[in-house]
Amino acid sequence: MNKQRKILTLITEISSREEISVQDLINAPVVQDMVADPELGRNQKTAKLRFYLKQRRYPAICKAEKEFEKNKMPETRIRYQSSPATSL
């Protein structure tokens, strides 16, 4: 239910900000293509739609997140290997 609420909130905020009707937003070809994609399951469609709406609602934040991911240092793994004990 929370995911549905988030989608509805994003849709109403985009509609208000861009001064378009909710119906026009929902009927946009890009949205309809996502919903009608037979290759995707319900969860994948929901995730893709939320991602699209988030990018459209918060373009600056999404751009900053992409830049951060692009410039992030690669994860390094340091492995410690003990050496055999030496006798004196």
MMTF fields as JSON, N, C-alpha, C and O atoms, coordinates in Angstrom:
{
  "mmtfVersion": "1.0.0",
  "mmtfProducer": "UNKNOWN",
  "numBonds": 351,
  "numAtoms": 352,
  "numGroups": 88,
  "numChains": 1,
  "numModels": 1,
  "chainsPerModel": [1],
  "groupsPerChain": [88],
  "chainIdList": ["A"],
  "bondAtomList": [4, 2, 8, 6, 12, 10, 16, 14, 20, 18, 24, 22, 28, 26, 32, 30, 36, 34, 40, 38, 44, 42, 48, 46, 52, 50, 56, 54, 60, 58, 64, 62, 68, 66, 72, 70, 76, 74, 80, 78, 84, 82, 88, 86, 92, 90, 96, 94, 100, 98, 104, 102, 108, 106, 112, 110, 116, 114, 120, 118, 124, 122, 128, 126, 132, 130, 136, 134, 140, 138, 144, 142, 148, 146, 152, 150, 156, 154, 160, 158, 164, 162, 168, 166, 172, 170, 176, 174, 180, 178, 184, 182, 188, 186, 192, 190, 196, 194, 200, 198, 204, 202, 208, 206, 212, 210, 216, 214, 220, 218, 224, 222, 228, 226, 232, 230, 236, 234, 240, 238, 244, 242, 248, 246, 252, 250, 256, 254, 260, 258, 264, 262, 268, 266, 272, 270, 276, 274, 280, 278, 284, 282, 288, 286, 292, 290, 296, 294, 300, 298, 304, 302, 308, 306, 312, 310, 316, 314, 320, 318, 324, 322, 328, 326, 332, 330, 336, 334, 340, 338, 344, 342, 348, 346],
  "bondOrderList": [1, 1, 1, 1, 1, 1, 1, 1, 1, 1, 1, 1, 1, 1, 1, 1, 1, 1, 1, 1, 1, 1, 1, 1, 1, 1, 1, 1, 1, 1, 1, 1, 1, 1, 1, 1, 1, 1, 1, 1, 1, 1, 1, 1, 1, 1, 1, 1, 1, 1, 1, 1, 1, 1, 1, 1, 1, 1, 1, 1, 1, 1, 1, 1, 1, 1, 1, 1, 1, 1, 1, 1, 1, 1, 1, 1, 1, 1, 1, 1, 1, 1, 1, 1, 1, 1, 1],
  "groupList": [{"groupName": "MET", "atomNameList": ["N", "CA", "C", "O"], "elementList": ["N", "C", "C", "O"], "formalChargeList": [0, 0, 0, 0], "bondAtomList": [1, 0, 2, 1, 3, 2], "bondOrderList": [1, 1, 2], "singleLetterCode": "M", "chemCompType": "L-PEPTIDE LINKING"}, {"groupName": "ASN", "atomNameList": ["N", "CA", "C", "O"], "elementList": ["N", "C", "C", "O"], "formalChargeList": [0, 0, 0, 0], "bondAtomList": [1, 0, 2, 1, 3, 2], "bondOrderList": [1, 1, 2], "singleLetterCode": "N", "chemCompType": "L-PEPTIDE LINKING"}, {"groupName": "LYS", "atomNameList": ["N", "CA", "C", "O"], "elementList": ["N", "C", "C", "O"], "formalChargeList": [0, 0, 0, 0], "bondAtomList": [1, 0, 2, 1, 3, 2], "bondOrderList": [1, 1, 2], "singleLetterCode": "K", "chemCompType": "L-PEPTIDE LINKING"}, {"groupName": "GLN", "atomNameList": ["N", "CA", "C", "O"], "elementList": ["N", "C", "C", "O"], "formalChargeList": [0, 0, 0, 0], "bondAtomList": [1, 0, 2, 1, 3, 2], "bondOrderList": [1, 1, 2], "singleLetterCode": "Q", "chemCompType": "L-PEPTIDE LINKING"}, {"groupName": "ARG", "atomNameList": ["N", "CA", "C", "O"], "elementList": ["N", "C", "C", "O"], "formalChargeList": [0, 0, 0, 0], "bondAtomList": [1, 0, 2, 1, 3, 2], "bondOrderList": [1, 1, 2], "singleLetterCode": "R", "chemCompType": "L-PEPTIDE LINKING"}, {"groupName": "ILE", "atomNameList": ["N", "CA", "C", "O"], "elementList": ["N", "C", "C", "O"], "formalChargeList": [0, 0, 0, 0], "bondAtomList": [1, 0, 2, 1, 3, 2], "bondOrderList": [1, 1, 2], "singleLetterCode": "I", "chemCompType": "L-PEPTIDE LINKING"}, {"groupName": "LEU", "atomNameList": ["N", "CA", "C", "O"], "elementList": ["N", "C", "C", "O"], "formalChargeList": [0, 0, 0, 0], "bondAtomList": [1, 0, 2, 1, 3, 2], "bondOrderList": [1, 1, 2], "singleLetterCode": "L", "chemCompType": "L-PEPTIDE LINKING"}, {"groupName": "THR", "atomNameList": ["N", "CA", "C", "O"], "elementList": ["N", "C", "C", "O"], "formalChargeList": [0, 0, 0, 0], "bondAtomList": [1, 0, 2, 1, 3, 2], "bondOrderList": [1, 1, 2], "singleLetterCode": "T", "chemCompType": "L-PEPTIDE LINKING"}, {"groupName": "GLU", "atomNameList": ["N", "CA", "C", "O"], "elementList": ["N", "C", "C", "O"], "formalChargeList": [0, 0, 0, 0], "bondAtomList": [1, 0, 2, 1, 3, 2], "bondOrderList": [1, 1, 2], "singleLetterCode": "E", "chemCompType": "L-PEPTIDE LINKING"}, {"groupName": "SER", "atomNameList": ["N", "CA", "C", "O"], "elementList": ["N", "C", "C", "O"], "formalChargeList": [0, 0, 0, 0], "bondAtomList": [1, 0, 2, 1, 3, 2], "bondOrderList": [1, 1, 2], "singleLetterCode": "S", "chemCompType": "L-PEPTIDE LINKING"}, {"groupName": "VAL", "atomNameList": ["N", "CA", "C", "O"], "elementList": ["N", "C", "C", "O"], "formalChargeList": [0, 0, 0, 0], "bondAtomList": [1, 0, 2, 1, 3, 2], "bondOrderList": [1, 1, 2], "singleLetterCode": "V", "chemCompType": "L-PEPTIDE LINKING"}, {"groupName": "ASP", "atomNameList": ["N", "CA", "C", "O"], "elementList": ["N", "C", "C", "O"], "formalChargeList": [0, 0, 0, 0], "bondAtomList": [1, 0, 2, 1, 3, 2], "bondOrderList": [1, 1, 2], "singleLetterCode": "D", "chemCompType": "L-PEPTIDE LINKING"}, {"groupName": "ALA", "atomNameList": ["N", "CA", "C", "O"], "elementList": ["N", "C", "C", "O"], "formalChargeList": [0, 0, 0, 0], "bondAtomList": [1, 0, 2, 1, 3, 2], "bondOrderList": [1, 1, 2], "singleLetterCode": "A", "chemCompType": "L-PEPTIDE LINKING"}, {"groupName": "PRO", "atomNameList": ["N", "CA", "C", "O"], "elementList": ["N", "C", "C", "O"], "formalChargeList": [0, 0, 0, 0], "bondAtomList": [1, 0, 2, 1, 3, 2], "bondOrderList": [1, 1, 2], "singleLetterCode": "P", "chemCompType": "L-PEPTIDE LINKING"}, {"groupName": "GLY", "atomNameList": ["N", "CA", "C", "O"], "elementList": ["N", "C", "C", "O"], "formalChargeList": [0, 0, 0, 0], "bondAtomList": [1, 0, 2, 1, 3, 2], "bondOrderList": [1, 1, 2], "singleLetterCode": "G", "chemCompType": "PEPTIDE LINKING"}, {"groupName": "PHE", "atomNameList": ["N", "CA", "C", "O"], "elementList": ["N", "C", "C", "O"], "formalChargeList": [0, 0, 0, 0], "bondAtomList": [1, 0, 2, 1, 3, 2], "bondOrderList": [1, 1, 2], "singleLetterCode": "F", "chemCompType": "L-PEPTIDE LINKING"}, {"groupName": "TYR", "atomNameList": ["N", "CA", "C", "O"], "elementList": ["N", "C", "C", "O"], "formalChargeList": [0, 0, 0, 0], "bondAtomList": [1, 0, 2, 1, 3, 2], "bondOrderList": [1, 1, 2], "singleLetterCode": "Y", "chemCompType": "L-PEPTIDE LINKING"}, {"groupName": "CYS", "atomNameList": ["N", "CA", "C", "O"], "elementList": ["N", "C", "C", "O"], "formalChargeList": [0, 0, 0, 0], "bondAtomList": [1, 0, 2, 1, 3, 2], "bondOrderList": [1, 1, 2], "singleLetterCode": "C", "chemCompType": "L-PEPTIDE LINKING"}],
  "groupTypeList": [0, 1, 2, 3, 4, 2, 5, 6, 7, 6, 5, 7, 8, 5, 9, 9, 4, 8, 8, 5, 9, 10, 3, 11, 6, 5, 1, 12, 13, 10, 10, 3, 11, 0, 10, 12, 11, 13, 8, 6, 14, 4, 1, 3, 2, 7, 12, 2, 6, 4, 15, 16, 6, 2, 3, 4, 4, 16, 13, 12, 5, 17, 2, 12, 8, 2, 8, 15, 8, 2, 1, 2, 0, 13, 8, 7, 4, 5, 4, 16, 3, 9, 9, 13, 12, 7, 9, 6],
  "groupIdList": [1, 2, 3, 4, 5, 6, 7, 8, 9, 10, 11, 12, 13, 14, 15, 16, 17, 18, 19, 20, 21, 22, 23, 24, 25, 26, 27, 28, 29, 30, 31, 32, 33, 34, 35, 36, 37, 38, 39, 40, 41, 42, 43, 44, 45, 46, 47, 48, 49, 50, 51, 52, 53, 54, 55, 56, 57, 58, 59, 60, 61, 62, 63, 64, 65, 66, 67, 68, 69, 70, 71, 72, 73, 74, 75, 76, 77, 78, 79, 80, 81, 82, 83, 84, 85, 86, 87, 88],
  "secStructList": [7, 2, 2, 2, 2, 2, 2, 2, 2, 2, 2, 2, 2, 2, 2, 2, 2, 2, 6, 7, 7, 2, 2, 2, 2, 2, 6, 1, 2, 2, 2, 2, 2, 2, 2, 2, 7, 6, 6, 1, 7, 2, 2, 2, 2, 2, 2, 2, 2, 2, 2, 2, 2, 2, 2, 2, 2, 7, 2, 2, 2, 2, 2, 2, 2, 2, 2, 2, 2, 2, 2, 1, 7, 7, 7, 7, 7, 7, 7, 7, 7, 7, 7, 7, 7, 7, 7, 7],
  "xCoordList": [0.816, 0.0, 0.86, 0.495, 1.975, 2.861, 3.411, 3.544, 3.731, 4.242, 3.182, 3.488, 1.928, 0.834, 0.663, 0.456, 0.751, 0.607, 1.723, 1.483, 2.946, 4.079, 3.889, 4.179, 3.405, 3.156, 2.093, 2.258, 1.015, -0.049, 0.449, 0.091, 1.274, 1.84, 2.72, 2.61, 3.595, 4.458, 3.637, 3.939, 2.602, 1.762, 1.075, 1.056, 0.517, -0.174, 0.81, 0.482, 2.007, 3.003, 3.498, 3.653, 3.745, 4.186, 3.082, 3.343, 1.865, 0.723, 0.615, 0.41, 0.752, 0.662, 1.841, 1.661, 3.023, 4.236, 4.307, 4.701, 3.923, 4.016, 2.726, 2.638, 1.728, 0.436, -0.185, -0.625, -0.205, -0.872, -1.846, -1.708, -2.811, -3.782, -3.175, -2.265, -3.689, -3.254, -3.506, -2.685, -4.632, -4.981, -3.97, -3.582, -3.541, -2.538, -1.219, -0.549, -0.853, 0.381, 0.286, 1.205, -0.817, -1.003, -1.099, -0.638, -1.694, -1.866, -0.666, -0.695, 0.384, 1.582, 2.136, 2.136, 2.604, 3.107, 4.182, 4.188, 5.082, 6.152, 5.58, 6.058, 4.569, 3.939, 3.159, 3.247, 2.403, 1.615, 2.5, 2.15, 3.65, 4.587, 5.11, 5.25, 5.398, 5.878, 4.816, 5.096, 3.609, 2.517, 2.139, 1.752, 2.251, 1.818, 2.93, 2.68, 4.139, 5.277, 5.051, 5.038, 4.874, 4.614, 5.844, 5.717, 7.016, 8.256, 8.465, 9.253, 7.751, 7.954, 6.836, 5.673, 7.206, 6.225, 5.666, 6.116, 4.696, 4.039, 5.037, 5.021, 5.896, 6.873, 7.868, 8.26, 8.279, 9.214, 8.564, 9.191, 7.302, 6.582, 6.444, 6.635, 6.112, 5.956, 7.274, 7.305, 8.352, 9.67, 10.079, 10.592, 9.855, 10.215, 9.386, 9.912, 8.091, 7.219, 7.633, 7.701, 7.909, 8.345, 9.655, 9.826, 10.582, 11.865, 11.654, 12.236, 10.82, 10.529, 9.893, 10.309, 8.885, 8.202, 9.137, 9.078, 9.995, 10.95, 11.902, 12.195, 12.384, 13.275, 12.569, 13.156, 11.324, 10.565, 10.223, 10.213, 9.946, 9.581, 10.796, 10.731, 11.909, 13.108, 14.317, 15.246, 14.327, 15.431, 16.807, 17.801, 16.87, 18.167, 18.719, 19.914, 17.86, 18.3, 18.78, 19.819, 18.035, 18.411, 19.725, 20.546, 19.916, 21.178, 22.342, 23.402, 22.149, 23.196, 23.5, 24.659, 22.47, 22.685, 23.492, 24.377, 23.193, 23.937, 25.4, 26.3, 25.63, 27.0, 27.754, 28.927, 27.086, 27.707, 28.11, 29.232, 27.195, 27.488, 28.628, 29.464, 28.663, 29.699, 31.074, 32.079, 31.107, 32.381, 32.774, 33.834, 31.923, 32.192, 33.416, 33.607, 34.218, 35.407, 34.971, 34.019, 35.653, 35.302, 35.576, 36.512, 34.744, 34.9, 36.178, 36.416, 36.978, 38.206, 38.071, 37.466, 38.636, 38.612, 40.051, 40.877, 40.312, 41.643, 41.573, 40.733, 42.44, 42.465, 43.717, 44.824, 43.517, 44.612, 44.886, 43.999, 46.118, 46.489, 47.64, 48.708, 47.394, 48.438, 49.535, 49.286, 50.739, 51.859, 52.121, 51.816, 52.668, 52.946, 53.911, 54.803, 53.73, 54.59, 56.003, 56.209, 56.927, 58.336, 58.928, 58.693, 59.688, 60.317, 61.735, 62.404, 62.198, 63.547, 64.473, 65.654],
  "yCoordList": [-1.196, 0.0, 1.259, 2.258, 1.22, 2.375, 2.727, 3.907, 1.722, 1.972, 2.641, 3.544, 2.203, 2.822, 4.277, 5.152, 4.522, 5.895, 6.782, 7.932, 6.246, 7.013, 7.335, 8.45, 6.368, 6.603, 7.679, 8.581, 7.592, 8.596, 9.983, 10.979, 10.04, 11.327, 11.912, 13.095, 11.087, 11.564, 12.058, 13.102, 11.309, 11.696, 13.037, 13.901, 13.214, 14.48, 15.649, 16.759, 15.414, 16.482, 16.867, 18.053, 15.888, 16.168, 16.915, 17.888, 16.451, 17.082, 18.556, 19.421, 18.823, 20.197, 21.037, 22.165, 20.494, 21.237, 21.544, 22.64, 20.567, 20.736, 21.266, 21.468, 21.486, 22.01, 21.162, 21.674, 19.856, 18.924, 18.104, 18.006, 17.529, 16.735, 15.386, 14.89, 14.815, 13.484, 12.488, 11.608, 12.632, 11.731, 11.827, 10.806, 13.044, 13.2, 12.544, 11.942, 12.66, 12.04, 10.519, 9.853, 9.985, 8.532, 7.984, 6.876, 8.757, 8.311, 8.603, 8.304, 9.184, 9.47, 8.163, 7.141, 8.187, 6.955, 6.233, 5.003, 6.966, 6.321, 5.531, 4.441, 6.08, 5.393, 4.186, 3.102, 4.369, 3.269, 2.131, 0.961, 2.471, 1.428, 0.604, -0.614, 1.268, 0.551, -0.4, -1.562, 0.101, -0.684, -1.857, -2.92, -1.663, -2.695, -3.671, -4.614, -3.466, -4.315, -5.757, -6.024, -6.685, -8.073, -8.793, -9.866, -8.219, -8.833, -8.628, -9.333, -7.657, -7.314, -7.854, -7.886, -8.278, -8.692, -7.476, -6.354, -7.695, -6.594, -5.794, -4.564, -6.468, -5.763, -4.973, -3.871, -5.528, -4.818, -3.58, -2.526, -3.717, -2.564, -1.465, -0.286, -1.863, -0.891, -0.179, 1.042, -0.935, -0.339, 0.607, 1.696, 0.197, 1.024, 2.308, 3.384, 2.195, 3.364, 4.319, 5.529, 3.793, 4.654, 5.354, 6.533, 4.634, 5.228, 6.365, 7.44, 6.12, 7.141, 8.373, 9.501, 8.149, 9.264, 10.03, 11.257, 9.315, 9.982, 10.856, 11.985, 10.343, 11.135, 12.374, 13.453, 12.205, 13.329, 14.351, 15.552, 13.891, 14.79, 15.477, 16.655, 14.752, 15.279, 15.171, 14.418, 15.896, 15.742, 16.115, 15.463, 17.141, 17.562, 16.526, 16.232, 15.978, 14.962, 13.719, 13.154, 13.299, 12.104, 12.311, 11.399, 13.52, 13.828, 13.771, 13.233, 14.32, 14.294, 12.858, 12.508, 12.034, 10.626, 9.897, 9.105, 10.161, 9.529, 9.966, 9.148, 11.257, 11.762, 11.14, 10.786, 11.011, 10.405, 8.963, 8.55, 8.206, 6.807, 6.713, 5.814, 7.633, 7.619, 7.915, 7.337, 8.809, 9.24, 8.478, 8.72, 7.565, 6.811, 5.926, 5.331, 5.858, 5.009, 3.552, 3.157, 2.772, 1.349, 0.718, 1.087, -0.225, -0.911, -1.738, -2.507, -1.561, -2.344, -3.357, -3.102, -4.471, -5.52, -5.823, -6.213, -5.637, -5.92, -7.275, -7.517, -8.124, -9.463, -9.601, -9.277, -10.075, -10.298, -11.796, -12.609, -12.126, -13.521, -13.67, -13.08, -14.457, -14.626, -15.539, -16.468, -15.233, -16.071, -17.137, -16.934, -18.238, -19.293, -18.779, -17.98, -19.226, -18.816, -19.331, -20.478, -18.493, -18.911, -19.204, -18.476, -20.264, -20.614, -20.089, -20.07, -19.667, -19.147, -20.136, -19.841],
  "zCoordList": [0.0, 0.0, 0.0, -0.62, 0.677, 0.743, -0.638, -0.964, -1.449, -2.8, -3.652, -4.43, -3.514, -4.265, -3.857, -4.698, -2.563, -2.065, -2.606, -2.976, -2.65, -3.158, -4.639, -5.075, -5.409, -6.83, -7.012, -7.834, -6.262, -6.361, -5.97, -6.598, -4.933, -4.514, -5.607, -5.929, -6.182, -7.261, -8.445, -9.023, -8.806, -9.943, -9.684, -10.56, -8.503, -8.219, -8.138, -8.557, -7.607, -7.529, -8.923, -9.216, -9.775, -11.148, -11.895, -12.602, -11.729, -12.387, -11.997, -12.849, -10.727, -10.24, -10.718, -11.176, -10.612, -10.973, -12.462, -12.862, -13.28, -14.729, -15.35, -16.562, -14.496, -14.927, -16.038, -17.067, -15.798, -16.699, -15.869, -14.65, -16.524, -15.767, -15.391, -16.055, -14.329, -13.904, -15.026, -15.285, -15.68, -16.776, -17.92, -18.49, -18.257, -19.318, -18.93, -19.769, -17.673, -17.197, -17.266, -17.741, -16.794, -16.796, -18.218, -18.494, -19.113, -20.496, -21.39, -22.583, -20.823, -21.613, -22.183, -21.496, -23.427, -24.059, -23.253, -23.204, -22.627, -21.862, -20.681, -20.367, -20.04, -18.902, -19.403, -18.826, -20.468, -21.014, -21.505, -21.355, -22.094, -22.551, -21.378, -21.484, -20.261, -19.074, -18.547, -18.252, -18.434, -17.86, -18.766, -18.281, -20.068, -21.012, -21.397, -22.148, -20.905, -21.288, -20.819, -19.617, -21.767, -21.373, -20.816, -20.225, -20.998, -20.516, -19.014, -18.383, -18.455, -17.049, -16.18, -16.582, -14.983, -13.991, -13.277, -13.504, -12.424, -11.709, -10.875, -10.912, -10.133, -9.292, -10.121, -9.739, -11.253, -12.128, -12.735, -12.836, -13.138, -13.692, -12.646, -12.941, -11.421, -10.343, -10.069, -9.923, -10.0, -9.735, -10.862, -10.606, -12.086, -13.241, -13.266, -13.552, -12.966, -12.943, -11.823, -12.041, -10.633, -9.527, -9.861, -9.551, -10.492, -10.869, -11.871, -11.731, -12.878, -13.88, -13.24, -13.501, -12.401, -11.756, -10.827, -10.758, -10.118, -9.226, -10.04, -9.647, -11.169, -12.016, -12.557, -12.639, -12.918, -13.466, -12.381, -12.648, -11.176, -10.077, -9.475, -9.125, -9.35, -8.709, -9.644, -9.349, -10.75, -11.714, -11.15, -11.469, -10.33, -9.786, -8.812, -8.826, -7.976, -7.023, -7.766, -7.428, -8.765, -9.527, -10.269, -10.364, -10.796, -11.484, -10.494, -10.813, -9.306, -8.286, -7.852, -7.634, -7.729, -7.359, -8.43, -8.108, -9.701, -10.792, -10.778, -10.967, -10.554, -10.48, -9.316, -9.442, -8.198, -7.027, -7.337, -7.044, -7.927, -8.264, -9.273, -9.188, -10.219, -11.246, -10.645, -11.06, -9.675, -9.09, -7.83, -7.253, -7.414, -6.189, -6.396, -7.457, -5.379, -5.431, -5.485, -4.811, -6.27, -6.298, -4.939, -4.229, -4.612, -3.327, -3.368, -4.299, -2.349, -2.277, -1.16, -0.119, -1.405, -0.378, 0.014, -0.812, 1.251, 1.776, 2.449, 3.316, 2.048, 2.637, 3.482, 3.052, 4.656, 5.566, 5.588, 5.845, 5.315, 5.326, 6.317, 6.154, 7.324, 8.322, 7.769, 7.001, 8.189, 7.758, 8.818, 9.993, 8.417, 9.408, 10.476, 10.188, 11.656, 12.759, 12.521, 12.123, 12.765, 12.6, 13.964, 14.928, 14.032, 15.303, 15.32, 14.286, 16.469, 16.613, 17.2, 17.385]
}
